[in-house]
């Protein structure tokens, strides 16, 4: 009997944002829900995030931004995924994201945005519903 591969998630904190409590809580909730979780730590460049996602063969990248650089950083990650031929990796975002930016981010290909205060159950439920292991 072959066991199905678990969903692999990369949780990333792009840019100079030094606050990672929320990202660590989400990483733990995803791990507790049965996903394999890789947390990259603070101050990751878009290049580092994409490289780690490809090396770890993840199904999902979850980025958290609290420092108002989300439009630039998230766009850069999406551009790099496409350039690397890895744009099948689902990307979600969260943190302090103004309502006016959510549609802009979704237009870049970010599948979902979870603003600050989103429940862990909502996030885990969304991942269970929308993400499947790629291999």
Phi and psi in radians as a Rosetta constraint file:
Dihedral C 1 N 2 CA 2 C 2 CIRCULARHARMONIC -1.668 0.35
Dihedral N 2 CA 2 C 2 N 3 CIRCULARHARMONIC 2.208 0.35
Dihedral C 2 N 3 CA 3 C 3 CIRCULARHARMONIC -1.435 0.35
Dihedral N 3 CA 3 C 3 N 4 CIRCULARHARMONIC 2.431 0.35
Dihedral C 3 N 4 CA 4 C 4 CIRCULARHARMONIC -1.203 0.35
Dihedral N 4 CA 4 C 4 N 5 CIRCULARHARMONIC 2.542 0.35
Dihedral C 4 N 5 CA 5 C 5 CIRCULARHARMONIC -1.221 0.35
Dihedral N 5 CA 5 C 5 N 6 CIRCULARHARMONIC 2.453 0.35
Dihedral C 5 N 6 CA 6 C 6 CIRCULARHARMONIC -1.234 0.35
Dihedral N 6 CA 6 C 6 N 7 CIRCULARHARMONIC 2.689 0.35
Dihedral C 6 N 7 CA 7 C 7 CIRCULARHARMONIC -1.130 0.35
Dihedral N 7 CA 7 C 7 N 8 CIRCULARHARMONIC 2.307 0.35
Dihedral C 7 N 8 CA 8 C 8 CIRCULARHARMONIC -1.865 0.35
Dihedral N 8 CA 8 C 8 N 9 CIRCULARHARMONIC 2.219 0.35
Dihedral C 8 N 9 CA 9 C 9 CIRCULARHARMONIC -2.148 0.35
Dihedral N 9 CA 9 C 9 N 10 CIRCULARHARMONIC 2.332 0.35
Dihedral C 9 N 10 CA 10 C 10 CIRCULARHARMONIC -1.849 0.35
Dihedral N 10 CA 10 C 10 N 11 CIRCULARHARMONIC 2.114 0.35
Dihedral C 10 N 11 CA 11 C 11 CIRCULARHARMONIC -1.790 0.35
Dihedral N 11 CA 11 C 11 N 12 CIRCULARHARMONIC 2.170 0.35
Dihedral C 11 N 12 CA 12 C 12 CIRCULARHARMONIC -2.295 0.35
Dihedral N 12 CA 12 C 12 N 13 CIRCULARHARMONIC 2.578 0.35
Dihedral C 12 N 13 CA 13 C 13 CIRCULARHARMONIC -2.044 0.35
Dihedral N 13 CA 13 C 13 N 14 CIRCULARHARMONIC 1.604 0.35
Dihedral C 13 N 14 CA 14 C 14 CIRCULARHARMONIC -1.321 0.35
Dihedral N 14 CA 14 C 14 N 15 CIRCULARHARMONIC 2.656 0.35
Dihedral C 14 N 15 CA 15 C 15 CIRCULARHARMONIC 1.400 0.35
Dihedral N 15 CA 15 C 15 N 16 CIRCULARHARMONIC -2.755 0.35
Dihedral C 15 N 16 CA 16 C 16 CIRCULARHARMONIC -1.631 0.35
Dihedral N 16 CA 16 C 16 N 17 CIRCULARHARMONIC 0.071 0.35
Dihedral C 16 N 17 CA 17 C 17 CIRCULARHARMONIC -1.024 0.35
Dihedral N 17 CA 17 C 17 N 18 CIRCULARHARMONIC 2.146 0.35
Dihedral C 17 N 18 CA 18 C 18 CIRCULARHARMONIC -1.775 0.35
Dihedral N 18 CA 18 C 18 N 19 CIRCULARHARMONIC 0.230 0.35
Dihedral C 18 N 19 CA 19 C 19 CIRCULARHARMONIC -1.919 0.35
Dihedral N 19 CA 19 C 19 N 20 CIRCULARHARMONIC 1.991 0.35
Dihedral C 19 N 20 CA 20 C 20 CIRCULARHARMONIC -2.178 0.35
Dihedral N 20 CA 20 C 20 N 21 CIRCULARHARMONIC 0.204 0.35
Dihedral C 20 N 21 CA 21 C 21 CIRCULARHARMONIC -1.015 0.35
Dihedral N 21 CA 21 C 21 N 22 CIRCULARHARMONIC -0.838 0.35
Dihedral C 21 N 22 CA 22 C 22 CIRCULARHARMONIC -1.068 0.35
Dihedral N 22 CA 22 C 22 N 23 CIRCULARHARMONIC -0.751 0.35
Dihedral C 22 N 23 CA 23 C 23 CIRCULARHARMONIC -1.100 0.35
Dihedral N 23 CA 23 C 23 N 24 CIRCULARHARMONIC -0.690 0.35
Dihedral C 23 N 24 CA 24 C 24 CIRCULARHARMONIC -1.171 0.35
Dihedral N 24 CA 24 C 24 N 25 CIRCULARHARMONIC -0.661 0.35
Dihedral C 24 N 25 CA 25 C 25 CIRCULARHARMONIC -1.135 0.35
Dihedral N 25 CA 25 C 25 N 26 CIRCULARHARMONIC -0.759 0.35
Dihedral C 25 N 26 CA 26 C 26 CIRCULARHARMONIC -1.151 0.35
Dihedral N 26 CA 26 C 26 N 27 CIRCULARHARMONIC -0.729 0.35
Dihedral C 26 N 27 CA 27 C 27 CIRCULARHARMONIC -1.017 0.35
Dihedral N 27 CA 27 C 27 N 28 CIRCULARHARMONIC -0.747 0.35
Dihedral C 27 N 28 CA 28 C 28 CIRCULARHARMONIC -1.160 0.35
Dihedral N 28 CA 28 C 28 N 29 CIRCULARHARMONIC -0.728 0.35
Dihedral C 28 N 29 CA 29 C 29 CIRCULARHARMONIC -1.101 0.35
Dihedral N 29 CA 29 C 29 N 30 CIRCULARHARMONIC -0.717 0.35
Dihedral C 29 N 30 CA 30 C 30 CIRCULARHARMONIC -1.160 0.35
Dihedral N 30 CA 30 C 30 N 31 CIRCULARHARMONIC -0.713 0.35
Dihedral C 30 N 31 CA 31 C 31 CIRCULARHARMONIC -1.096 0.35
Dihedral N 31 CA 31 C 31 N 32 CIRCULARHARMONIC -0.776 0.35
Dihedral C 31 N 32 CA 32 C 32 CIRCULARHARMONIC -1.124 0.35
Dihedral N 32 CA 32 C 32 N 33 CIRCULARHARMONIC -0.424 0.35
Dihedral C 32 N 33 CA 33 C 33 CIRCULARHARMONIC -1.439 0.35
Dihedral N 33 CA 33 C 33 N 34 CIRCULARHARMONIC -0.030 0.35
Dihedral C 33 N 34 CA 34 C 34 CIRCULARHARMONIC 1.813 0.35
Dihedral N 34 CA 34 C 34 N 35 CIRCULARHARMONIC 0.090 0.35
Dihedral C 34 N 35 CA 35 C 35 CIRCULARHARMONIC -1.533 0.35
Dihedral N 35 CA 35 C 35 N 36 CIRCULARHARMONIC 2.693 0.35
Dihedral C 35 N 36 CA 36 C 36 CIRCULARHARMONIC -1.463 0.35
Dihedral N 36 CA 36 C 36 N 37 CIRCULARHARMONIC 2.221 0.35
Dihedral C 36 N 37 CA 37 C 37 CIRCULARHARMONIC -2.167 0.35
Dihedral N 37 CA 37 C 37 N 38 CIRCULARHARMONIC 2.304 0.35
Dihedral C 37 N 38 CA 38 C 38 CIRCULARHARMONIC -2.008 0.35
Dihedral N 38 CA 38 C 38 N 39 CIRCULARHARMONIC 2.145 0.35
Dihedral C 38 N 39 CA 39 C 39 CIRCULARHARMONIC -1.886 0.35
Dihedral N 39 CA 39 C 39 N 40 CIRCULARHARMONIC 2.143 0.35
Dihedral C 39 N 40 CA 40 C 40 CIRCULARHARMONIC -1.421 0.35
Dihedral N 40 CA 40 C 40 N 41 CIRCULARHARMONIC -0.275 0.35
Dihedral C 40 N 41 CA 41 C 41 CIRCULARHARMONIC 1.535 0.35
Dihedral N 41 CA 41 C 41 N 42 CIRCULARHARMONIC -3.055 0.35
Dihedral C 41 N 42 CA 42 C 42 CIRCULARHARMONIC -1.361 0.35
Dihedral N 42 CA 42 C 42 N 43 CIRCULARHARMONIC 2.815 0.35
Dihedral C 42 N 43 CA 43 C 43 CIRCULARHARMONIC 1.044 0.35
Dihedral N 43 CA 43 C 43 N 44 CIRCULARHARMONIC 0.769 0.35
Dihedral C 43 N 44 CA 44 C 44 CIRCULARHARMONIC -1.580 0.35
Dihedral N 44 CA 44 C 44 N 45 CIRCULARHARMONIC 2.376 0.35
Dihedral C 44 N 45 CA 45 C 45 CIRCULARHARMONIC -1.380 0.35
Dihedral N 45 CA 45 C 45 N 46 CIRCULARHARMONIC 2.746 0.35
Dihedral C 45 N 46 CA 46 C 46 CIRCULARHARMONIC -0.963 0.35
Dihedral N 46 CA 46 C 46 N 47 CIRCULARHARMONIC -0.658 0.35
Dihedral C 46 N 47 CA 47 C 47 CIRCULARHARMONIC -1.095 0.35
Dihedral N 47 CA 47 C 47 N 48 CIRCULARHARMONIC -0.737 0.35
Dihedral C 47 N 48 CA 48 C 48 CIRCULARHARMONIC -1.128 0.35
Dihedral N 48 CA 48 C 48 N 49 CIRCULARHARMONIC -0.701 0.35
Dihedral C 48 N 49 CA 49 C 49 CIRCULARHARMONIC -1.121 0.35
Dihedral N 49 CA 49 C 49 N 50 CIRCULARHARMONIC -0.839 0.35
Dihedral C 49 N 50 CA 50 C 50 CIRCULARHARMONIC -1.142 0.35
Dihedral N 50 CA 50 C 50 N 51 CIRCULARHARMONIC -0.741 0.35
Dihedral C 50 N 51 CA 51 C 51 CIRCULARHARMONIC -1.036 0.35
Dihedral N 51 CA 51 C 51 N 52 CIRCULARHARMONIC -0.821 0.35
Dihedral C 51 N 52 CA 52 C 52 CIRCULARHARMONIC -1.107 0.35
Dihedral N 52 CA 52 C 52 N 53 CIRCULARHARMONIC -0.716 0.35
Dihedral C 52 N 53 CA 53 C 53 CIRCULARHARMONIC -1.073 0.35
Dihedral N 53 CA 53 C 53 N 54 CIRCULARHARMONIC -0.740 0.35
Dihedral C 53 N 54 CA 54 C 54 CIRCULARHARMONIC -1.217 0.35
Dihedral N 54 CA 54 C 54 N 55 CIRCULARHARMONIC -0.802 0.35
Dihedral C 54 N 55 CA 55 C 55 CIRCULARHARMONIC -1.079 0.35
Dihedral N 55 CA 55 C 55 N 56 CIRCULARHARMONIC -0.665 0.35
Dihedral C 55 N 56 CA 56 C 56 CIRCULARHARMONIC -1.511 0.35
Dihedral N 56 CA 56 C 56 N 57 CIRCULARHARMONIC -0.040 0.35
Dihedral C 56 N 57 CA 57 C 57 CIRCULARHARMONIC 0.916 0.35
Dihedral N 57 CA 57 C 57 N 58 CIRCULARHARMONIC 0.919 0.35
Dihedral C 57 N 58 CA 58 C 58 CIRCULARHARMONIC -1.448 0.35
Dihedral N 58 CA 58 C 58 N 59 CIRCULARHARMONIC 2.777 0.35
Dihedral C 58 N 59 CA 59 C 59 CIRCULARHARMONIC -1.690 0.35
Dihedral N 59 CA 59 C 59 N 60 CIRCULARHARMONIC -0.405 0.35
Dihedral C 59 N 60 CA 60 C 60 CIRCULARHARMONIC -2.546 0.35
Dihedral N 60 CA 60 C 60 N 61 CIRCULARHARMONIC 2.401 0.35
Dihedral C 60 N 61 CA 61 C 61 CIRCULARHARMONIC -1.965 0.35
Dihedral N 61 CA 61 C 61 N 62 CIRCULARHARMONIC 2.222 0.35
Dihedral C 61 N 62 CA 62 C 62 CIRCULARHARMONIC -1.989 0.35
Dihedral N 62 CA 62 C 62 N 63 CIRCULARHARMONIC 2.049 0.35
Dihedral C 62 N 63 CA 63 C 63 CIRCULARHARMONIC -1.912 0.35
Dihedral N 63 CA 63 C 63 N 64 CIRCULARHARMONIC 2.482 0.35
Dihedral C 63 N 64 CA 64 C 64 CIRCULARHARMONIC -2.089 0.35
Dihedral N 64 CA 64 C 64 N 65 CIRCULARHARMONIC 2.309 0.35
Dihedral C 64 N 65 CA 65 C 65 CIRCULARHARMONIC -2.364 0.35
Dihedral N 65 CA 65 C 65 N 66 CIRCULARHARMONIC 2.233 0.35
Dihedral C 65 N 66 CA 66 C 66 CIRCULARHARMONIC -2.114 0.35
Dihedral N 66 CA 66 C 66 N 67 CIRCULARHARMONIC 0.073 0.35
Dihedral C 66 N 67 CA 67 C 67 CIRCULARHARMONIC -2.006 0.35
Dihedral N 67 CA 67 C 67 N 68 CIRCULARHARMONIC 0.336 0.35
Dihedral C 67 N 68 CA 68 C 68 CIRCULARHARMONIC 1.162 0.35
Dihedral N 68 CA 68 C 68 N 69 CIRCULARHARMONIC 0.291 0.35
Dihedral C 68 N 69 CA 69 C 69 CIRCULARHARMONIC -1.878 0.35
Dihedral N 69 CA 69 C 69 N 70 CIRCULARHARMONIC 0.271 0.35
Dihedral C 69 N 70 CA 70 C 70 CIRCULARHARMONIC -1.066 0.35
Dihedral N 70 CA 70 C 70 N 71 CIRCULARHARMONIC -0.694 0.35
Dihedral C 70 N 71 CA 71 C 71 CIRCULARHARMONIC -1.069 0.35
Dihedral N 71 CA 71 C 71 N 72 CIRCULARHARMONIC -0.815 0.35
Dihedral C 71 N 72 CA 72 C 72 CIRCULARHARMONIC -1.187 0.35
Dihedral N 72 CA 72 C 72 N 73 CIRCULARHARMONIC -0.897 0.35
Dihedral C 72 N 73 CA 73 C 73 CIRCULARHARMONIC -1.166 0.35
Dihedral N 73 CA 73 C 73 N 74 CIRCULARHARMONIC -0.771 0.35
Dihedral C 73 N 74 CA 74 C 74 CIRCULARHARMONIC -1.156 0.35
Dihedral N 74 CA 74 C 74 N 75 CIRCULARHARMONIC -0.696 0.35
Dihedral C 74 N 75 CA 75 C 75 CIRCULARHARMONIC -1.059 0.35
Dihedral N 75 CA 75 C 75 N 76 CIRCULARHARMONIC -0.766 0.35
Dihedral C 75 N 76 CA 76 C 76 CIRCULARHARMONIC -1.077 0.35
Dihedral N 76 CA 76 C 76 N 77 CIRCULARHARMONIC -0.744 0.35
Dihedral C 76 N 77 CA 77 C 77 CIRCULARHARMONIC -1.067 0.35
Dihedral N 77 CA 77 C 77 N 78 CIRCULARHARMONIC -0.787 0.35
Dihedral C 77 N 78 CA 78 C 78 CIRCULARHARMONIC -1.101 0.35
Dihedral N 78 CA 78 C 78 N 79 CIRCULARHARMONIC -0.739 0.35
Dihedral C 78 N 79 CA 79 C 79 CIRCULARHARMONIC -1.086 0.35
Dihedral N 79 CA 79 C 79 N 80 CIRCULARHARMONIC -0.736 0.35
Dihedral C 79 N 80 CA 80 C 80 CIRCULARHARMONIC -1.187 0.35
Dihedral N 80 CA 80 C 80 N 81 CIRCULARHARMONIC -0.694 0.35
Dihedral C 80 N 81 CA 81 C 81 CIRCULARHARMONIC -1.032 0.35
Dihedral N 81 CA 81 C 81 N 82 CIRCULARHARMONIC -0.776 0.35
Dihedral C 81 N 82 CA 82 C 82 CIRCULARHARMONIC -1.108 0.35
Dihedral N 82 CA 82 C 82 N 83 CIRCULARHARMONIC -0.790 0.35
Dihedral C 82 N 83 CA 83 C 83 CIRCULARHARMONIC -1.076 0.35
Dihedral N 83 CA 83 C 83 N 84 CIRCULARHARMONIC -0.557 0.35
Dihedral C 83 N 84 CA 84 C 84 CIRCULARHARMONIC -1.542 0.35
Dihedral N 84 CA 84 C 84 N 85 CIRCULARHARMONIC -0.002 0.35
Dihedral C 84 N 85 CA 85 C 85 CIRCULARHARMONIC 1.240 0.35
Dihedral N 85 CA 85 C 85 N 86 CIRCULARHARMONIC 0.456 0.35
Dihedral C 85 N 86 CA 86 C 86 CIRCULARHARMONIC -2.047 0.35
Dihedral N 86 CA 86 C 86 N 87 CIRCULARHARMONIC 0.459 0.35
Dihedral C 86 N 87 CA 87 C 87 CIRCULARHARMONIC -1.354 0.35
Dihedral N 87 CA 87 C 87 N 88 CIRCULARHARMONIC 0.094 0.35
Dihedral C 87 N 88 CA 88 C 88 CIRCULARHARMONIC -1.391 0.35
Dihedral N 88 CA 88 C 88 N 89 CIRCULARHARMONIC -0.219 0.35
Dihedral C 88 N 89 CA 89 C 89 CIRCULARHARMONIC -1.225 0.35
Dihedral N 89 CA 89 C 89 N 90 CIRCULARHARMONIC 2.196 0.35
Dihedral C 89 N 90 CA 90 C 90 CIRCULARHARMONIC -1.294 0.35
Dihedral N 90 CA 90 C 90 N 91 CIRCULARHARMONIC 2.432 0.35
Dihedral C 90 N 91 CA 91 C 91 CIRCULARHARMONIC -2.177 0.35
Dihedral N 91 CA 91 C 91 N 92 CIRCULARHARMONIC 2.304 0.35
Dihedral C 91 N 92 CA 92 C 92 CIRCULARHARMONIC -2.195 0.35
Dihedral N 92 CA 92 C 92 N 93 CIRCULARHARMONIC 2.848 0.35
Dihedral C 92 N 93 CA 93 C 93 CIRCULARHARMONIC -2.423 0.35
Dihedral N 93 CA 93 C 93 N 94 CIRCULARHARMONIC 2.878 0.35
Dihedral C 93 N 94 CA 94 C 94 CIRCULARHARMONIC -2.861 0.35
Dihedral N 94 CA 94 C 94 N 95 CIRCULARHARMONIC 3.093 0.35
Dihedral C 94 N 95 CA 95 C 95 CIRCULARHARMONIC 2.046 0.35
Dihedral N 95 CA 95 C 95 N 96 CIRCULARHARMONIC -2.635 0.35
Dihedral C 95 N 96 CA 96 C 96 CIRCULARHARMONIC -1.547 0.35
Dihedral N 96 CA 96 C 96 N 97 CIRCULARHARMONIC 1.603 0.35
Dihedral C 96 N 97 CA 97 C 97 CIRCULARHARMONIC -2.109 0.35
Dihedral N 97 CA 97 C 97 N 98 CIRCULARHARMONIC 2.043 0.35
Dihedral C 97 N 98 CA 98 C 98 CIRCULARHARMONIC -1.066 0.35
Dihedral N 98 CA 98 C 98 N 99 CIRCULARHARMONIC 2.509 0.35
Dihedral C 98 N 99 CA 99 C 99 CIRCULARHARMONIC -0.883 0.35
Dihedral N 99 CA 99 C 99 N 100 CIRCULARHARMONIC -0.697 0.35
Dihedral C 99 N 100 CA 100 C 100 CIRCULARHARMONIC -1.138 0.35
Dihedral N 100 CA 100 C 100 N 101 CIRCULARHARMONIC -0.316 0.35
Dihedral C 100 N 101 CA 101 C 101 CIRCULARHARMONIC -1.652 0.35
Dihedral N 101 CA 101 C 101 N 102 CIRCULARHARMONIC -0.220 0.35
Dihedral C 101 N 102 CA 102 C 102 CIRCULARHARMONIC -1.078 0.35
Dihedral N 102 CA 102 C 102 N 103 CIRCULARHARMONIC -0.829 0.35
Dihedral C 102 N 103 CA 103 C 103 CIRCULARHARMONIC -1.154 0.35
Dihedral N 103 CA 103 C 103 N 104 CIRCULARHARMONIC -0.591 0.35
Dihedral C 103 N 104 CA 104 C 104 CIRCULARHARMONIC -1.091 0.35
Dihedral N 104 CA 104 C 104 N 105 CIRCULARHARMONIC -0.739 0.35
Dihedral C 104 N 105 CA 105 C 105 CIRCULARHARMONIC -1.176 0.35
Dihedral N 105 CA 105 C 105 N 106 CIRCULARHARMONIC -0.723 0.35
Dihedral C 105 N 106 CA 106 C 106 CIRCULARHARMONIC -1.126 0.35
Dihedral N 106 CA 106 C 106 N 107 CIRCULARHARMONIC -0.602 0.35
Dihedral C 106 N 107 CA 107 C 107 CIRCULARHARMONIC -1.131 0.35
Dihedral N 107 CA 107 C 107 N 108 CIRCULARHARMONIC -0.424 0.35
Dihedral C 107 N 108 CA 108 C 108 CIRCULARHARMONIC -1.355 0.35
Dihedral N 108 CA 108 C 108 N 109 CIRCULARHARMONIC -0.238 0.35
Dihedral C 108 N 109 CA 109 C 109 CIRCULARHARMONIC 1.950 0.35
Dihedral N 109 CA 109 C 109 N 110 CIRCULARHARMONIC -0.005 0.35
Dihedral C 109 N 110 CA 110 C 110 CIRCULARHARMONIC -1.158 0.35
Dihedral N 110 CA 110 C 110 N 111 CIRCULARHARMONIC 2.166 0.35
Dihedral C 110 N 111 CA 111 C 111 CIRCULARHARMONIC -1.269 0.35
Dihedral N 111 CA 111 C 111 N 112 CIRCULARHARMONIC -0.624 0.35
Dihedral C 111 N 112 CA 112 C 112 CIRCULARHARMONIC -2.699 0.35
Dihedral N 112 CA 112 C 112 N 113 CIRCULARHARMONIC 2.631 0.35
Dihedral C 112 N 113 CA 113 C 113 CIRCULARHARMONIC -2.128 0.35
Dihedral N 113 CA 113 C 113 N 114 CIRCULARHARMONIC 2.273 0.35
Dihedral C 113 N 114 CA 114 C 114 CIRCULARHARMONIC -1.994 0.35
Dihedral N 114 CA 114 C 114 N 115 CIRCULARHARMONIC 1.707 0.35
Dihedral C 114 N 115 CA 115 C 115 CIRCULARHARMONIC -1.098 0.35
Dihedral N 115 CA 115 C 115 N 116 CIRCULARHARMONIC 2.809 0.35
Dihedral C 115 N 116 CA 116 C 116 CIRCULARHARMONIC -0.867 0.35
Dihedral N 116 CA 116 C 116 N 117 CIRCULARHARMONIC 2.333 0.35
Dihedral C 116 N 117 CA 117 C 117 CIRCULARHARMONIC 1.715 0.35
Dihedral N 117 CA 117 C 117 N 118 CIRCULARHARMONIC -0.140 0.35
Dihedral C 117 N 118 CA 118 C 118 CIRCULARHARMONIC -1.079 0.35
Dihedral N 118 CA 118 C 118 N 119 CIRCULARHARMONIC 2.485 0.35
Dihedral C 118 N 119 CA 119 C 119 CIRCULARHARMONIC -1.329 0.35
Dihedral N 119 CA 119 C 119 N 120 CIRCULARHARMONIC 2.615 0.35
Dihedral C 119 N 120 CA 120 C 120 CIRCULARHARMONIC -1.075 0.35
Dihedral N 120 CA 120 C 120 N 121 CIRCULARHARMONIC -0.664 0.35
Dihedral C 120 N 121 CA 121 C 121 CIRCULARHARMONIC -1.075 0.35
Dihedral N 121 CA 121 C 121 N 122 CIRCULARHARMONIC -0.676 0.35
Dihedral C 121 N 122 CA 122 C 122 CIRCULARHARMONIC -1.106 0.35
Dihedral N 122 CA 122 C 122 N 123 CIRCULARHARMONIC -0.788 0.35
Dihedral C 122 N 123 CA 123 C 123 CIRCULARHARMONIC -1.143 0.35
Dihedral N 123 CA 123 C 123 N 124 CIRCULARHARMONIC -0.862 0.35
Dihedral C 123 N 124 CA 124 C 124 CIRCULARHARMONIC -1.072 0.35
Dihedral N 124 CA 124 C 124 N 125 CIRCULARHARMONIC -0.734 0.35
Dihedral C 124 N 125 CA 125 C 125 CIRCULARHARMONIC -1.072 0.35
Dihedral N 125 CA 125 C 125 N 126 CIRCULARHARMONIC -0.734 0.35
Dihedral C 125 N 126 CA 126 C 126 CIRCULARHARMONIC -1.095 0.35
Dihedral N 126 CA 126 C 126 N 127 CIRCULARHARMONIC -0.781 0.35
Dihedral C 126 N 127 CA 127 C 127 CIRCULARHARMONIC -1.081 0.35
Dihedral N 127 CA 127 C 127 N 128 CIRCULARHARMONIC -0.799 0.35
Dihedral C 127 N 128 CA 128 C 128 CIRCULARHARMONIC -1.019 0.35
Dihedral N 128 CA 128 C 128 N 129 CIRCULARHARMONIC -0.667 0.35
Dihedral C 128 N 129 CA 129 C 129 CIRCULARHARMONIC -1.371 0.35
Dihedral N 129 CA 129 C 129 N 130 CIRCULARHARMONIC -0.617 0.35
Dihedral C 129 N 130 CA 130 C 130 CIRCULARHARMONIC -1.909 0.35
Dihedral N 130 CA 130 C 130 N 131 CIRCULARHARMONIC -0.178 0.35
Dihedral C 130 N 131 CA 131 C 131 CIRCULARHARMONIC -2.104 0.35
Dihedral N 131 CA 131 C 131 N 132 CIRCULARHARMONIC 2.303 0.35
Dihedral C 131 N 132 CA 132 C 132 CIRCULARHARMONIC -2.191 0.35
Dihedral N 132 CA 132 C 132 N 133 CIRCULARHARMONIC 2.564 0.35
Dihedral C 132 N 133 CA 133 C 133 CIRCULARHARMONIC -1.001 0.35
Dihedral N 133 CA 133 C 133 N 134 CIRCULARHARMONIC 2.374 0.35
Dihedral C 133 N 134 CA 134 C 134 CIRCULARHARMONIC -1.371 0.35
Dihedral N 134 CA 134 C 134 N 135 CIRCULARHARMONIC -0.416 0.35
